[in-house]
């Protein structure tokens, strides 16, 4: 989201989902994570519309690792989406939220037997099998429970996208999935086809995250149809579903130039249509797994400014009451963000500052250089586009409680995750003496 697209009141306060962000900060305290739910719904609709126009069968499976809470799964349920989970914890949260089990896919390169049992007991939609041990474990679970389940095979097709560049060999060296080139994928296919409790409905591949070009998805779509043809010729099996994973990039700063969801989807669909026609194969159902693009731009982290350090000749440090515990991405990935002063939206820009967190670590800088109005203690800073992998990767580093999460929509605000208390921090601690 570009800061010029933000709404503000005549008072110069940032407005999120029709609600005054400064009032939110005062009402719930800071640091505070705020989601504009209408923005989430809008993005989902854009993805859907792109598919609808194609006439192809499709599913959009939200990658819940980007942000997974009960309230988020409830919004997904309202929007009739699928979701994918990558742990027993995400699965538990989705089920707790009343999310329909048959719309859940289960990912992961090291699912435990207990997690697979949980998946089978709850009759989830599909287990996306990642490796040979998982085939064995899942078979055991299914036999023990006399159940059957839908599965997909996760493949490493030899394509990966490192944001701007595509790499055609790198993906082979990956901890995820069955390698296609070496024949592991063929072996996995044969094993799964021989297990009658497993209903193989499709294949999956994910080429990376925060991707800005369509080329990688085009390459992947071609590769998946090629694999389908090979399997048709060699094993008389054609996957009904091609799941192309997620990774659609968003704009964190004006250095990022994202392309619309429709451009990605159109390219994926046109490539699949063209390739299947050429090879005489039936049109498959197409699945995608966006995470970041659905929640990233809808999320804002609000902080209160405290102290500042002015160093002659250098940028000042504006210190806020959160930091790497609620958003590890700047420290971990050198991720860039933009921020505004939520109570001074109409004020002129006067300075450039480092926005620093409160964690006891020099690397806890949320934004390296941000143009801002004159910043004073008590001001509310809103960091933009923090909705993906911010709260979901939050920690209690320095024993700071994790922030509260509030959903805003149509002028209303609702607390959806409480702020952790100090008591919460010691809840699991046991005494040693
Ligand atoms: N499907 C699979 C199998 C994935 O591994 C991922 C992300 C997604 C879908 C969703 O990708 P998205 O649409 O959100 O880009 N923590 C990192 C991102 C890690 C992404 C891991 N996999 C970050 O903060 O940038």
Boltz pocket constraint, residues with backbone or C-beta under 6 A from the ligand:
constraints:
  - pocket:
      binder: B
      contacts: [[A, 63], [A, 66], [A, 107], [A, 206], [A, 208], [A, 209], [A, 210], [A, 245], [A, 246], [A, 247], [A, 248], [A, 289], [A, 290], [A, 291], [A, 292], [A, 293], [A, 329], [A, 333], [A, 388], [A, 389]]
      max_distance: 6.0
